[in-house]
Amino acid sequence: MAETRVHLSKTEPTAYKALAAFSSTVSQICADNGIDNRIKELLMLHTSQINGCAFCVRVHVDGALAAGVTADEIAQIPVWRETGVFSERECAALELAEAFAYIHEGGVPDDVYNRVGSVFTEKEYAALSWAAVSINAFNRVAIAGRYPVPAKS
């Protein structure tokens, strides 16, 4: 196994800057369409957990804490269906995160689409979907490059 890998953001910074700009646009679309940072960060964090992206998990744990998600709530994300700590909208966002992370298994299932679509408006659903696209892209960049996650001081 190679010790170092091509660091995509350093080797082709123009492409990475475009992805970062896309992500920034998505964040604004979320805000403009009523998706608060808490819901967005829950989606980003859960997607990163599912994809096994330690680097992005670190980034979005910090983002979730800043958005008011508690450490207890973060610990319960993997078992969100069995806990009562998340709102209906938060549960819908977590379910959508899963659907996009596993999109290769036949797309967003109709039951998920209908359930999530009954909670969010069309604009909110679209905003969260773009957020899922964005974080899945970042996960792949960080995982492929084996971006290091140093211990927090």
C-alpha positions as CSV (number, residue, x, y, z in Angstrom):
1,M,0.0,0.0,0.0
2,A,1.4,3.4,-1.0
3,E,2.3,5.8,1.8
4,T,1.3,8.8,-0.1
5,R,-1.3,9.3,-2.8
6,V,-2.0,12.0,-5.3
7,H,-3.6,14.8,-3.3
8,L,-6.3,15.9,-5.8
9,S,-6.9,19.3,-4.2
10,K,-3.2,20.1,-4.5
11,T,-2.4,18.5,-7.8
12,E,-5.4,20.0,-9.6
13,P,-6.5,22.9,-7.5
14,T,-8.7,24.4,-10.2
15,A,-11.0,21.4,-10.1
16,Y,-11.0,21.3,-6.3
17,K,-11.8,25.1,-6.1
18,A,-14.7,24.4,-8.5
19,L,-16.0,21.7,-6.1
20,A,-15.6,24.0,-3.2
21,A,-17.5,26.8,-5.0
22,F,-20.2,24.3,-5.9
23,S,-20.4,23.3,-2.2
24,S,-20.7,27.0,-1.2
25,T,-23.5,27.5,-3.8
26,V,-25.3,24.4,-2.3
27,S,-25.0,25.9,1.2
28,Q,-26.6,29.1,0.0
29,I,-29.3,27.2,-1.8
30,C,-30.0,25.3,1.4
31,A,-30.2,28.5,3.4
32,D,-32.4,30.2,0.7
33,N,-34.8,27.3,0.8
34,G,-35.3,27.0,4.5
35,I,-32.8,24.3,5.3
36,D,-31.0,25.3,8.5
37,N,-27.4,24.4,9.2
38,R,-28.4,21.8,11.8
39,I,-30.3,19.7,9.2
40,K,-27.6,20.2,6.5
41,E,-24.8,19.2,8.9
42,L,-26.7,16.1,10.0
43,L,-27.0,15.1,6.4
44,M,-23.4,15.8,5.7
45,L,-22.1,14.0,8.8
46,H,-24.3,10.9,8.3
47,T,-23.3,10.6,4.6
48,S,-19.6,10.8,5.6
49,Q,-20.1,8.2,8.3
50,I,-21.8,5.8,5.8
51,N,-19.1,6.4,3.2
52,G,-16.3,5.9,5.7
53,C,-14.7,9.3,5.2
54,A,-12.9,10.0,8.4
55,F,-11.6,13.4,7.1
56,C,-15.2,14.6,6.3
57,V,-16.6,13.1,9.5
58,R,-14.1,15.3,11.4
59,V,-15.1,18.4,9.4
60,H,-18.8,17.8,9.9
61,V,-18.7,16.9,13.5
62,D,-17.2,20.3,14.1
63,G,-19.9,21.8,11.8
64,A,-22.7,20.0,13.5
65,L,-21.5,21.2,16.9
66,A,-21.4,24.7,15.6
67,A,-24.9,24.3,14.3
68,G,-26.2,23.3,17.7
69,V,-26.1,19.5,17.5
70,T,-25.1,18.0,20.8
71,A,-22.5,15.4,21.4
72,D,-25.3,13.0,22.5
73,E,-27.2,13.6,19.3
74,I,-24.0,13.0,17.2
75,A,-23.5,9.7,19.0
76,Q,-27.1,8.7,18.1
77,I,-26.9,9.5,14.4
78,P,-26.1,5.8,13.4
79,V,-29.2,4.7,15.3
80,W,-31.5,7.6,14.4
81,R,-34.4,5.2,13.7
82,E,-34.3,3.8,17.2
83,T,-33.9,7.1,19.1
84,G,-36.4,9.9,19.7
85,V,-33.9,12.7,19.7
86,F,-34.4,13.9,16.1
87,S,-37.3,15.9,14.6
88,E,-39.3,14.6,11.7
89,R,-37.4,16.9,9.4
90,E,-34.0,15.7,10.7
91,C,-35.1,12.1,10.3
92,A,-36.1,12.8,6.8
93,A,-32.7,14.4,6.1
94,L,-30.9,11.4,7.6
95,E,-32.9,9.0,5.5
96,L,-32.2,11.0,2.4
97,A,-28.5,10.9,3.3
98,E,-28.7,7.1,3.3
99,A,-30.5,7.0,0.0
100,F,-27.9,9.2,-1.8
101,A,-25.0,7.3,-0.2
102,Y,-26.4,4.0,-1.5
103,I,-27.7,5.5,-4.8
104,H,-25.9,2.7,-6.7
105,E,-28.5,0.2,-5.2
106,G,-31.3,1.4,-7.5
107,G,-31.6,5.1,-7.0
108,V,-33.7,6.8,-4.3
109,P,-36.4,4.2,-3.5
110,D,-40.0,5.4,-4.1
111,D,-40.9,4.9,-0.5
112,V,-38.0,7.1,0.7
113,Y,-38.8,9.7,-2.0
114,N,-42.4,9.8,-0.9
115,R,-41.7,9.9,2.8
116,V,-39.0,12.6,2.5
117,G,-41.1,14.5,0.0
118,S,-44.0,14.6,2.4
119,V,-41.8,16.3,5.0
120,F,-39.9,18.8,2.7
121,T,-41.1,21.1,0.0
122,E,-39.9,20.5,-3.5
123,K,-37.3,23.3,-3.1
124,E,-36.1,21.9,0.3
125,Y,-35.9,18.4,-1.2
126,A,-33.8,19.7,-4.1
127,A,-31.6,21.7,-1.8
128,L,-30.9,18.7,0.4
129,S,-30.4,16.5,-2.6
130,W,-27.7,18.9,-3.9
131,A,-26.1,18.8,-0.5
132,A,-26.0,15.0,-0.7
133,V,-24.4,15.2,-4.1
134,S,-21.8,17.7,-2.8
135,I,-20.8,15.7,0.3
136,N,-20.6,12.4,-1.6
137,A,-18.2,14.1,-4.1
138,F,-16.0,15.4,-1.2
139,N,-16.1,12.0,0.5
140,R,-14.7,10.4,-2.6
141,V,-11.9,13.0,-3.0
142,A,-10.8,12.6,0.6
143,I,-11.1,8.8,0.7
144,A,-9.3,8.3,-2.7
145,G,-6.5,10.5,-1.4
146,R,-6.4,9.0,2.1
147,Y,-6.5,12.5,3.6
148,P,-5.1,12.2,7.1
149,V,-7.1,13.0,10.2
150,P,-4.7,14.1,12.9
151,A,-5.7,13.9,16.5
152,K,-7.4,17.0,17.9
153,S,-5.4,18.9,20.4
